[in-house]
Amino acid sequence: MARQLLHSPLIILHLSLILTLSPQSLQQRLSPVDLAALRSIKDSLTDLPGSHFFSTWDFASSRNPCSTFLGLTCSSSSTLARVTALSLGPSLAGSLPASISVLSELTQLILSPGIITGRIPPELGRLTRLRVISLPHNRLTGPIPASFSALRNLHTLDLSHNLISGTIPTGTTALPHLKVLILSSNRLSGGIPPVVTQLLHLDAKKNRLIGRIPQLPSTLRYLSLSENYLWGQLTEFNSASFPELAYLDLSMNRLSGPIPASLFSRPTVLSSMLLQRNYLSGVVPTTSPRGESYGPGSIVDLSHNALTGKLPPILAGVETLFLNHNRLIGPVPEEYVRSVSEGTTRTLYLQHNYLTGFPLERGMAVPDSVSLCLSYNCMVPPVGLSGCPASAGAQLSRPAWQCSLPIGSTAQSRG
């Protein structure tokens, strides 16, 4: 009798259905709460011409949004699946609805480039499981929600390339697990609040930030605060304070005073240093205490400052080096000439200084791949203007009377 039941067509069909439905597929019915939130999201956003992101969000025919809707990742640890990651776009218009905050299991919210407008919903602060908020390259307005201070698990916050205004909330820079904070290309104002979290990456360039640079965590590896209105000196920036810093961009601010010597002490670590267009003064340190040198891919830009003294040998091996528009004097060291001739240094801008010679020996040549500009110094350059940018002007040398005055005089200060 048992054998007959086992071979019954109905029993065989029932067993085959059970075997073909995995535990995951049996649990993929999406939570009605999350499903309602997804409907609200689709009602608030729309595809731009040429975009087809929402073409798969078919609520009428789809039995399993977690496997058919673009941009969704769901959990399957319970009978009802929950949305854990939401990646919207690219090329969407509309605004972000507050209903996203209903997705209580959400750990990642990613918005691809588009023209999303309106404010960031402060209700997102309820999503305490969030680890990533990435909303770049849209047209979001209003402030950074103060409610983000409740996101204690947040690892990455990227709000770059929007129209966000107001100040940076203090709670945002105090989140205990935050490692990446990108706020660049917005309209943020006010000072930078104290950063007490162990950040690895901080990018707030192209805003309207003012004041001094606060004390920053020693864990930083990438720091960009360029194109703001920051002032003060760089006394806090040294290799001991930032042992892992590899990229530093403080250009186009109002910083003054000397450049700390220790910033040049680890050229193999801090290989990208951009300090141009400030009011920095003093001399560039002459040597690296460890005997290290810059290598491939390195870039140092100290142009458009008020640096004085002779060129230090430590910068001779930089691949891309801008020292133009300063008050540097003396002949260009042989190490620079050799580095240019060998193609190790591929860009060397020294125009608009008070340099007196470039000892290019007979038989040495400047490779076609190298951009070298020596115009408007106290010498007749051995190479012409072909490697110079248009902003260098057409004059090969300074007038002799400028070169006869002591450095720091009024006339040379204007040069």
Secondary structure, DSSP 8 states (H G I E B T S, - for coil): -HHHHHT-HHHHHHHHHHHHS-HHHHT-EE-HHHHHHHHHHHHHEEE-TT--GGGG--TTT-S-HHHHSTTEEEE-SSSEEEEEEEEE-SSEEEE--GGGGG-TT--EEEE-SSEEEEE--GGGGG-TT--EEE--SSEEES---GGGGG-TT--EEE--SS--EE---GGGGG-TT--EEE--SSEEEE------S--SEEE--SSEEEE------TT-SEEE--SSEEEE--TT--TTT-TT--EEE--SSEEEE---GGGGS-TTTS-EEE--SSEEEEE-----TT-----TT-EEE--SSEEEEE--GGGTT-SEEE--SSEEEEE--HHHHHHHHTTS--EEE--SSEEEE----TT----TT-EEE--SBSS--SS-STTS-GGG-S-SB--HHHHTS-TTSHHHHH-
